[in-house]
Amino acid sequence: MVTGEKALVHRVLVIGSGVAGLEVARSLAYADYEVCLIEKEPFLGGMVRRLNQLYPEGMPNSHTLDPLVEEVTRLGRVEIMTDTELVSVNGDLGNYQVKLKQGGKAKELAVGALIVATGLKEWDVGSITPYGYGRYERVLTPIEFEEKISNEEIKPEDLKSVVIINCAGSRDKNYLPYCSRVCCFIGLKEAKLIKDKNPDMEVYVCYIDMRSYGSLDSLYNTLKDVYKVNFIQGRPSKVKEKNGNLHVIVEDVVLGETLDIQSDYVVLNHGYVGDEDTLSKLRIPLDSGDKGRFPTTYCNAALSVDSNPRGIFICGCAAYPKNVAETLVEARSAVHSAINALRDISLKTAVPTINSDICAQAKCKLCLSICPYDAIVEEEDKIKIISSMCMGCGICTATCASGANQLEGFSDTELYKEIEEIVEEDDTVAFLCQWSAYPLCEERERGDLKKVKFIKLPCSGRVSAGLIAKVFSYQARNILVAGCYPDACHYNRGNFVARRRIFAMKSLLEQFGISSDRLRMEWIGKQEARKLQRVLKDMRKG
């Protein structure tokens, strides 16, 4: 980034105009940032625009949405572009180049950061054929049901009963294997909406288990005890139509009976999926599922002070399903994170450099599949590092057998030199992760540990066969590699990469006449100084 490009750094692209995107745009504008707010639909408001009321109070959506829309549209710092989609993005924090498509016209824009607020997408409940969605006109989704009540296509006073099926397709390996988190709340809201309009109507809610909390749990109790909503624990097996009426077949697991409930309408309270198309264009890592994928839990690790700020932030339901109140809180948090990142762009973690000549000769391409952040790509027959996505773990450097890939501060040259300077015969050498075990080395006891030499690594995944061979070439007694516990790695899976590599190295050492017991790996947390000392003392006695 060229110093002085204040206009560029002070412009943020906001993707999505639901309550999250609107709140982000509003907050950024008041913080004196220029905002480009894009929305693929012709109107602002996202999914909330289609809702009749918001739970748990039953407040009309207009009370939350309309003031936001009105405020954002009158702010001079916000450029609003509807019917616009993201095509591609390149660059880095403070210097992103994005391509947009508006009504068939292409536009390029320079921005300092991006905030993703694309919200949720409805899962296609029609794939559950036993429930009859698409075949029976009175089997509807929650939003369809609300819209028909709002425009009086459905007159509640004419109805006798409605069945709401929670987890319609959710928590089912054949459809959506996960819980979408907000569905139970939506089911409660639908039940209250119906009862408010016609207290005499019979309302049934079929559920696997009720996942509500806080004020929403109070709403559940109110509906059950005051509104007399019928809650049936059990997943319906099918919905059928007979003599012009809908019948829901469900086993009540509490009563141990199979029920046949006649109903005027059936509301399929389905799960939700992420905007995988937009997230993929931004190269945001997605979870490993094959259906309805959302960003992985570690994708916003870039927000921490100890890692490389990518400049792409996720908020609201773009990250995972949540209610409106939680969405607004997260939107404000994303704004603060983006502003802090833009204020100090210099706080960047070092990223690897690749010697193209050496890489082109080796052509192994092993690094393409090893990066936890998909930050390594092949473009025009060359392996490149996307610096905006790299977190500086060094896993790819350890994987590169040719030496073409080197991480500044932890390059082969620098680490070999450190080994040459400190390692002596009969030493124990401990390669320690800088996030967990390395801070503990200052707390070590003396005595038996005088012959222990500590080497800091960004991640245990940076340990390579070359480093291990180099240490043993100095007649060291043994080597310890200490990484984070499973699911606690700062770089998602670097510790597992290290474990696989150590396992392979043990077999190789045996072939060279070196006992595999001389190479050891341990999980050591940042509070486990005693464990580190115990392991090292045990190794010194061996």
C-alpha positions as CSV (number, residue, x, y, z in Angstrom):
1,M,0.0,0.0,0.0
2,V,1.3,3.4,-0.9
3,T,1.6,5.7,2.1
4,G,-1.0,8.5,2.1
5,E,-3.8,6.6,0.2
6,K,-6.3,7.6,2.9
7,A,-9.2,7.5,0.5
8,L,-8.5,3.9,-0.3
9,V,-7.9,2.7,3.3
10,H,-11.0,4.6,4.4
11,R,-13.4,2.8,2.0
12,V,-15.0,-0.5,3.0
13,L,-17.1,-2.8,0.9
14,V,-20.2,-4.3,2.8
15,I,-21.7,-7.3,1.1
16,G,-25.4,-7.8,2.0
17,S,-28.1,-5.4,3.2
18,G,-29.9,-7.3,5.9
19,V,-29.9,-5.9,9.4
20,A,-26.2,-6.9,9.8
21,G,-25.1,-5.1,6.6
22,L,-27.2,-2.1,7.3
23,E,-25.8,-1.8,10.9
24,V,-22.3,-2.2,9.6
25,A,-22.8,0.5,7.0
26,R,-24.3,2.9,9.5
27,S,-21.6,2.4,12.1
28,L,-18.8,2.7,9.5
29,A,-20.3,5.9,8.1
30,Y,-20.5,7.5,11.6
31,A,-16.8,6.5,12.1
32,D,-16.0,8.6,9.0
33,Y,-15.4,5.7,6.6
34,E,-16.7,5.6,3.1
35,V,-19.0,2.6,2.5
36,C,-20.1,0.8,-0.6
37,L,-23.1,-1.4,0.3
38,I,-24.0,-4.0,-2.3
39,E,-27.2,-6.1,-2.4
40,K,-27.9,-8.7,-5.0
41,E,-31.7,-8.2,-4.6
42,P,-33.5,-5.1,-5.9
43,F,-34.4,-4.0,-2.3
44,L,-32.7,-3.6,1.0
45,G,-33.5,-5.6,4.2
46,G,-32.5,-9.2,3.4
47,M,-34.5,-12.0,4.9
48,V,-35.9,-9.8,7.8
49,R,-37.8,-7.8,5.1
50,R,-39.9,-10.9,4.4
51,L,-40.8,-11.6,8.1
52,N,-44.0,-10.4,9.7
53,Q,-42.8,-10.2,13.3
54,L,-39.6,-10.7,15.2
55,Y,-39.4,-13.0,18.2
56,P,-39.7,-13.3,21.1
57,E,-41.8,-10.1,21.7
58,G,-43.6,-10.3,18.4
59,M,-42.4,-6.8,17.4
60,P,-43.1,-5.9,13.7
61,N,-40.0,-6.2,11.6
62,S,-40.5,-2.6,10.5
63,H,-39.7,-1.3,14.0
64,T,-36.1,-2.6,13.6
65,L,-35.6,-2.6,9.8
66,D,-37.2,0.7,8.6
67,P,-35.2,3.0,10.9
68,L,-32.0,1.3,9.8
69,V,-32.8,1.6,6.1
70,E,-33.9,5.2,6.4
71,E,-30.8,6.2,8.3
72,V,-28.4,4.4,6.0
73,T,-30.0,5.8,2.8
74,R,-29.6,9.4,4.0
75,L,-26.0,9.1,5.1
76,G,-23.8,10.7,2.4
77,R,-20.9,8.4,3.1
78,V,-22.8,5.3,2.0
79,E,-23.1,4.3,-1.6
80,I,-25.9,1.8,-2.1
81,M,-25.8,-0.6,-5.0
82,T,-28.8,-3.0,-5.4
83,D,-29.0,-5.7,-8.1
84,T,-25.3,-6.1,-7.6
85,E,-23.1,-9.1,-6.9
86,L,-19.5,-9.7,-6.1
87,V,-17.6,-11.2,-9.0
88,S,-14.0,-11.4,-7.6
89,V,-11.6,-9.9,-5.2
90,N,-7.8,-9.5,-5.2
91,G,-5.3,-7.7,-3.1
92,D,-4.6,-7.3,0.6
93,L,-5.7,-5.4,3.7
94,G,-5.8,-1.7,2.8
95,N,-5.5,-2.4,-1.0
96,Y,-8.3,-4.7,-2.2
97,Q,-9.5,-4.6,-5.8
98,V,-13.0,-5.9,-6.2
99,K,-15.1,-6.5,-9.3
100,L,-18.8,-6.1,-9.1
101,K,-21.7,-6.7,-11.5
102,Q,-24.6,-4.1,-11.5
103,G,-27.7,-4.8,-13.7
104,G,-25.4,-6.5,-16.2
105,K,-22.7,-3.8,-16.0
106,A,-19.3,-4.5,-14.6
107,K,-17.6,-2.1,-12.1
108,E,-14.2,-2.2,-10.4
109,L,-13.7,-0.7,-6.9
110,A,-10.7,-0.2,-4.6
111,V,-11.4,-0.7,-0.9
112,G,-9.4,-1.1,2.3
113,A,-11.4,-4.0,3.8
114,L,-14.5,-6.1,3.2
115,I,-17.3,-7.1,5.6
116,V,-19.4,-10.0,4.7
117,A,-23.0,-9.8,5.8
118,T,-24.7,-12.1,3.3
119,G,-27.0,-13.7,5.8
120,L,-28.8,-17.0,5.5
121,K,-30.3,-18.9,2.6
122,E,-33.4,-21.1,3.0
123,W,-32.7,-24.8,2.6
124,D,-34.8,-26.5,-0.1
125,V,-37.3,-28.4,2.1
126,G,-38.8,-29.9,-1.1
127,S,-36.1,-32.6,-1.0
128,I,-38.0,-34.2,2.0
129,T,-40.5,-36.0,-0.3
130,P,-42.5,-37.6,2.6
131,Y,-43.6,-34.1,3.8
132,G,-45.2,-33.2,0.4
133,Y,-43.8,-29.7,0.0
134,G,-44.5,-28.7,-3.6
135,R,-47.2,-31.3,-4.0
136,Y,-49.6,-30.0,-1.3
137,E,-50.3,-26.3,-1.6
138,R,-51.0,-26.0,2.1
139,V,-47.6,-27.3,3.1
140,L,-45.5,-24.1,3.5
141,T,-42.2,-22.8,4.8
142,P,-42.4,-20.3,7.8
143,I,-41.7,-17.3,5.6
144,E,-44.3,-18.4,3.1
145,F,-46.8,-18.9,5.9
146,E,-46.1,-15.5,7.4
147,E,-46.4,-13.8,4.0
148,K,-49.8,-15.4,3.3
149,I,-51.1,-14.4,6.7
150,S,-49.8,-10.8,6.3
151,N,-51.5,-10.3,2.9
152,E,-54.6,-12.1,4.2
153,E,-54.3,-15.0,1.7
154,I,-54.7,-17.1,4.9
155,K,-57.4,-16.0,7.2
156,P,-56.6,-17.3,10.7
157,E,-60.3,-17.0,11.8
158,D,-61.2,-19.7,9.3
159,L,-58.7,-22.2,10.5
160,K,-59.1,-25.0,13.0
161,S,-55.6,-26.3,13.3
162,V,-52.0,-25.9,12.2
163,V,-49.0,-28.2,12.6
164,I,-45.5,-26.8,12.8
165,I,-42.7,-29.4,12.2
166,N,-39.4,-28.3,13.7
167,C,-36.1,-29.7,12.4
168,A,-37.7,-30.4,9.0
169,G,-34.7,-32.0,7.4
170,S,-32.3,-30.7,10.1
171,R,-30.1,-33.0,12.2
172,D,-30.6,-35.7,9.6
173,K,-27.6,-37.1,7.7
174,N,-29.8,-37.6,4.7
175,Y,-30.5,-33.8,4.5
176,L,-28.9,-31.2,6.8
177,P,-26.8,-33.0,9.4
178,Y,-26.5,-30.0,11.7
179,C,-28.7,-27.9,13.9
180,S,-29.5,-24.4,12.4
181,R,-29.9,-23.0,15.9
182,V,-32.7,-20.5,15.2
183,C,-35.3,-23.0,14.0
184,C,-36.8,-23.8,17.4
185,F,-37.2,-20.0,18.0
186,I,-38.9,-19.6,14.7
187,G,-41.3,-22.4,15.5
188,L,-42.2,-20.7,18.8
189,K,-42.7,-17.4,17.0
190,E,-45.0,-19.0,14.4
191,A,-47.0,-20.7,17.1
192,K,-47.4,-17.3,19.0
193,L,-48.3,-15.5,15.7
194,I,-51.1,-18.0,15.0
195,K,-52.4,-17.9,18.6
196,D,-52.4,-14.1,18.7
197,K,-54.6,-14.0,15.6
198,N,-56.9,-16.9,16.6
199,P,-56.6,-18.1,20.2
200,D,-59.2,-20.8,19.6
201,M,-57.1,-22.5,16.9
202,E,-55.3,-25.8,17.8
203,V,-51.6,-25.4,17.2
204,Y,-49.2,-28.4,17.3
205,V,-45.4,-28.2,17.4
206,C,-43.6,-31.4,16.6
207,Y,-39.9,-31.3,17.8
208,I,-36.9,-33.6,18.5
209,D,-35.9,-31.5,21.5
210,M,-36.6,-27.9,22.3
211,R,-33.4,-25.7,22.0
212,S,-34.4,-22.4,23.5
213,Y,-32.6,-20.2,26.0
214,G,-33.1,-16.9,28.0
215,S,-36.2,-15.0,27.1
216,L,-37.0,-17.6,24.4
217,D,-37.2,-20.3,27.0
218,S,-39.8,-18.1,28.8
219,L,-41.7,-17.8,25.5
220,Y,-41.8,-21.6,25.3
221,N,-43.2,-21.9,28.8
222,T,-45.8,-19.2,28.0
223,L,-46.9,-20.9,24.9
224,K,-47.2,-24.3,26.6
225,D,-48.9,-23.1,29.9
226,V,-50.9,-20.0,28.9
227,Y,-51.5,-20.3,25.1
228,K,-52.0,-24.1,25.4
229,V,-50.0,-24.9,22.4
230,N,-49.6,-28.7,21.9
231,F,-45.9,-29.7,22.0
232,I,-45.3,-33.2,20.7
233,Q,-41.8,-34.7,21.0
234,G,-41.3,-36.7,17.9
235,R,-40.2,-36.3,14.2
236,P,-43.2,-36.8,11.8
237,S,-42.7,-39.7,9.4
238,K,-44.9,-38.2,6.7
239,V,-47.6,-35.7,5.7
240,K,-50.4,-36.9,3.5
241,E,-53.6,-35.5,2.1
242,K,-56.9,-37.3,2.5
243,N,-60.4,-36.0,1.6
244,G,-59.1,-32.4,1.2
245,N,-57.4,-32.4,4.6
246,L,-53.7,-32.7,5.6
247,H,-52.7,-35.4,8.0
248,V,-49.4,-35.4,9.9
249,I,-48.3,-38.9,11.1
250,V,-46.0,-38.6,14.1
251,E,-44.9,-40.9,17.0
252,D,-45.2,-39.1,20.3
253,V,-42.2,-40.5,22.2
254,V,-43.6,-39.4,25.5
255,L,-46.9,-41.2,25.1
256,G,-45.5,-44.0,23.1
257,E,-48.3,-43.6,20.6
258,T,-48.5,-42.9,16.8
259,L,-50.7,-39.9,16.2
260,D,-52.6,-38.9,13.1
261,I,-53.1,-35.1,13.4
262,Q,-55.5,-33.5,10.9
263,S,-54.5,-30.0,10.0
264,D,-55.5,-27.1,7.7
265,Y,-51.8,-26.1,7.2
266,V,-48.4,-27.6,7.8
267,V,-45.4,-25.3,8.4
268,L,-42.1,-27.0,7.7
269,N,-39.7,-25.3,10.0
270,H,-36.5,-26.1,8.0
271,G,-32.8,-25.4,8.4
272,Y,-30.6,-22.8,6.8
273,V,-27.5,-22.7,4.7
274,G,-24.7,-20.2,4.2
275,D,-24.0,-18.2,1.0
276,E,-21.4,-20.6,-0.2
277,D,-21.1,-18.9,-3.6
278,T,-20.0,-15.5,-2.1
279,L,-17.8,-17.1,0.6
280,S,-16.0,-19.2,-2.0
281,K,-15.2,-16.1,-4.1
282,L,-13.6,-14.6,-1.0
283,R,-11.6,-17.8,-0.4
284,I,-13.1,-18.0,3.1
285,P,-12.5,-21.5,4.4
286,L,-15.7,-23.5,4.8
287,D,-16.5,-26.4,7.0
288,S,-15.9,-29.9,5.8
289,G,-19.5,-30.9,5.3
290,D,-21.0,-31.5,1.9
291,K,-24.3,-29.7,2.6
292,G,-25.1,-26.2,3.7
293,R,-21.6,-25.2,4.5
294,F,-20.7,-22.2,6.7
295,P,-17.3,-20.6,7.4
296,T,-15.1,-22.7,9.6
297,T,-14.7,-21.8,13.3
298,Y,-11.2,-20.6,12.7
299,C,-11.7,-18.4,9.6
300,N,-11.9,-15.3,11.7
301,A,-8.7,-16.0,13.6
302,A,-7.4,-13.1,11.5
303,L,-9.2,-10.8,14.0
304,S,-6.7,-11.6,16.8
305,V,-3.8,-9.3,17.6
306,D,-1.3,-12.0,17.1
307,S,-2.1,-12.9,13.5
308,N,-2.2,-11.5,10.0
309,P,-5.4,-9.3,9.6
310,R,-6.8,-10.5,6.3
311,G,-9.1,-7.5,5.9
312,I,-12.1,-9.7,5.3
313,F,-14.5,-9.9,8.2
314,I,-17.7,-12.0,8.7
315,C,-20.7,-11.0,10.8
316,G,-24.3,-11.9,11.3
317,C,-25.9,-15.0,9.8
318,A,-23.1,-15.1,7.2
319,A,-21.1,-16.8,9.9
320,Y,-23.8,-19.0,11.3
321,P,-27.6,-18.7,12.1
322,K,-28.5,-16.3,14.9
323,N,-31.3,-14.0,15.9
324,V,-31.6,-10.3,15.2
325,A,-30.3,-9.1,18.5
326,E,-27.2,-11.2,18.3
327,T,-26.7,-10.2,14.6
328,L,-26.7,-6.5,15.6
329,V,-24.1,-7.0,18.3
330,E,-21.9,-9.0,16.0
331,A,-22.2,-6.4,13.2
332,R,-20.8,-3.7,15.6
333,S,-18.0,-6.0,16.6
334,A,-17.0,-6.6,13.0
335,V,-16.9,-2.8,12.4
336,H,-14.5,-2.3,15.4
337,S,-12.3,-5.2,14.1
338,A,-12.1,-3.7,10.6
339,I,-11.4,-0.2,11.9
340,N,-8.6,-1.5,14.2
341,A,-7.1,-3.5,11.3
342,L,-7.1,-0.5,9.0
343,R,-5.6,1.8,11.6
344,D,-2.5,-0.3,11.9
345,I,-1.9,-2.2,8.7
346,S,1.8,-2.6,9.6
347,L,1.0,-5.3,12.1
348,K,1.3,-8.1,9.6
349,T,2.7,-11.5,10.2
350,A,5.5,-12.5,7.9
351,V,4.5,-14.7,5.1
352,P,6.5,-17.3,3.1
353,T,8.3,-16.3,-0.1
354,I,8.8,-18.8,-2.9
355,N,11.8,-19.0,-5.2
356,S,10.0,-19.5,-8.5
357,D,13.1,-21.0,-10.2
358,I,13.7,-23.7,-7.7
359,C,9.9,-24.4,-7.3
360,A,9.5,-24.7,-11.1
361,Q,12.3,-27.3,-11.2
362,A,10.9,-29.4,-8.3
363,K,7.2,-29.3,-9.4
364,C,6.1,-31.3,-6.3
365,K,3.2,-29.0,-5.5
366,L,2.8,-30.6,-2.0
367,C,2.2,-27.2,-0.4
368,L,-1.1,-26.7,-2.3
369,S,-2.9,-29.2,-0.2
370,I,-1.2,-28.6,3.2
371,C,-2.2,-25.0,3.9
372,P,-4.9,-24.7,6.6
373,Y,-6.1,-21.5,5.1
374,D,-6.1,-22.2,1.3
375,A,-3.5,-19.4,1.0
376,I,-1.4,-21.2,-1.6
377,V,-2.6,-21.3,-5.2
378,E,-1.2,-22.2,-8.6
379,E,-1.5,-19.4,-11.2
380,E,0.0,-19.5,-14.6
381,D,2.1,-22.6,-13.7
382,K,3.5,-20.8,-10.7
383,I,2.9,-21.5,-7.0
384,K,2.0,-18.3,-5.2
385,I,1.2,-17.2,-1.6
386,I,-2.0,-15.1,-1.1
387,S,-0.6,-12.9,1.6
388,S,-4.0,-11.6,2.7
389,M,-4.9,-15.2,3.7
390,C,-1.6,-16.5,5.0
391,M,-1.2,-16.7,8.8
392,G,2.5,-17.4,8.9
393,C,2.3,-20.9,10.4
394,G,5.3,-22.2,8.4
395,I,3.6,-25.6,7.7
396,C,4.2,-25.2,4.0
397,T,7.8,-24.3,4.5
398,A,8.4,-27.6,6.4
399,T,6.6,-29.4,3.6
400,C,8.8,-28.0,0.8
401,A,11.6,-30.5,0.2
402,S,13.3,-28.4,-2.4
403,G,13.7,-25.4,0.0
404,A,12.0,-23.0,-2.5
405,N,9.4,-22.0,0.2
406,Q,10.9,-20.1,3.2
407,L,9.2,-18.2,6.0
408,E,10.9,-15.1,7.2
409,G,12.1,-15.4,10.8
410,F,11.8,-19.2,10.6
411,S,13.6,-20.1,7.4
412,D,15.8,-23.1,7.0
413,T,18.9,-20.9,7.0
414,E,17.9,-19.1,10.2
415,L,16.9,-22.3,12.1
416,Y,20.0,-24.2,10.9
417,K,22.2,-21.4,12.1
418,E,20.4,-21.4,15.5
419,I,21.0,-25.2,15.8
420,E,24.7,-24.8,14.9
421,E,25.1,-22.1,17.6
422,I,23.4,-23.8,20.5
423,V,23.3,-27.6,20.1
424,E,26.1,-29.7,21.6
425,E,26.7,-33.4,22.0
426,D,24.3,-35.2,24.3
427,D,21.8,-32.2,24.3
428,T,18.1,-32.6,24.4
429,V,16.6,-30.3,21.8
430,A,13.0,-29.1,22.3
431,F,11.1,-27.6,19.3
432,L,8.3,-25.6,21.0
433,C,5.2,-24.0,19.6
434,Q,5.3,-20.3,20.3
435,W,1.6,-20.3,21.4
436,S,1.7,-23.1,23.9
437,A,4.9,-24.7,25.1
438,Y,7.6,-22.1,24.3
439,P,6.4,-19.4,26.9
440,L,6.9,-22.2,29.5
441,C,10.6,-22.7,28.9
442,E,11.5,-19.6,31.1
443,E,9.8,-21.4,34.0
444,R,12.0,-24.5,33.7
445,E,14.1,-25.7,36.6
446,R,17.8,-26.0,36.3
447,G,19.8,-29.0,37.3
448,D,19.0,-31.9,34.9
449,L,17.7,-29.4,32.3
450,K,20.9,-27.6,31.7
451,K,21.5,-29.8,28.7
452,V,18.1,-28.9,27.2
453,K,18.1,-26.4,24.3
454,F,14.9,-24.7,23.3
455,I,14.0,-23.6,19.8
456,K,10.9,-21.5,19.1
457,L,8.7,-22.3,16.1
458,P,5.5,-20.5,14.9
459,C,3.7,-23.9,15.1
460,S,4.8,-27.5,15.7
461,G,3.8,-28.0,12.0
462,R,7.0,-26.1,11.1
463,V,9.2,-29.0,12.2
464,S,10.7,-30.6,9.1
465,A,12.8,-33.7,8.4
466,G,15.7,-31.4,7.7
467,L,15.6,-29.8,11.1
468,I,15.4,-33.2,12.8
469,A,18.3,-34.5,10.8
470,K,20.3,-31.4,11.5
471,V,19.9,-31.8,15.2
472,F,21.0,-35.4,15.2
473,S,24.0,-34.6,13.1
474,Y,25.3,-32.7,16.2
475,Q,25.1,-35.9,18.2
476,A,22.1,-34.7,20.3
477,R,20.7,-37.3,22.7
478,N,17.0,-36.8,21.7
479,I,14.4,-34.4,20.3
480,L,11.1,-33.2,21.7
481,V,8.4,-31.6,19.6
482,A,5.8,-29.9,21.7
483,G,2.5,-28.8,20.1
484,C,-0.9,-27.6,21.1
485,Y,-3.6,-30.1,22.2
486,P,-6.0,-31.4,19.5
487,D,-8.6,-28.7,18.6
488,A,-6.5,-26.1,20.3
489,C,-3.9,-25.4,17.5
490,H,-3.6,-21.7,16.7
491,Y,-3.4,-22.8,13.1
492,N,-6.2,-25.2,13.1
493,R,-4.4,-28.5,12.2
494,G,-0.7,-27.7,12.4
495,N,-0.3,-30.0,15.4
496,F,-1.8,-32.9,13.5
497,V,0.5,-32.2,10.5
498,A,3.4,-32.4,13.0
499,R,2.2,-35.6,14.5
500,R,2.0,-37.3,11.1
501,R,5.4,-36.0,10.1
502,I,7.0,-37.2,13.4
503,F,5.5,-40.7,12.9
504,A,7.0,-40.9,9.4
505,M,10.4,-39.6,10.7
506,K,10.5,-42.3,13.4
507,S,10.4,-45.0,10.7
508,L,13.1,-43.2,8.7
509,L,15.4,-42.9,11.8
510,E,15.2,-46.6,12.4
511,Q,16.5,-47.2,8.8
512,F,19.5,-45.1,9.7
513,G,20.2,-46.9,12.9
514,I,18.8,-44.2,15.2
515,S,16.3,-45.4,17.8
516,S,12.9,-43.9,17.2
517,D,12.5,-43.4,20.9
518,R,14.9,-40.5,20.6
519,L,12.2,-38.5,18.8
520,R,9.1,-37.7,20.8
521,M,6.1,-35.5,20.4
522,E,3.8,-34.3,23.2
523,W,0.7,-32.1,23.5
524,I,1.6,-29.4,26.0
525,G,-0.8,-26.5,26.9
526,K,0.3,-23.0,27.8
527,Q,-0.4,-23.6,31.5
528,E,1.5,-26.9,31.7
529,A,5.0,-25.9,32.8
530,R,5.2,-28.9,35.2
531,K,4.3,-31.3,32.4
532,L,7.0,-29.8,30.1
533,Q,9.6,-30.2,32.9
534,R,8.4,-33.8,33.7
535,V,8.6,-34.8,30.0
536,L,12.1,-33.3,29.6
537,K,13.4,-34.9,32.8
538,D,12.1,-38.2,31.6
539,M,13.9,-37.8,28.3
540,R,17.1,-36.9,30.1
541,K,17.0,-40.1,32.1
542,G,16.3,-42.3,29.1
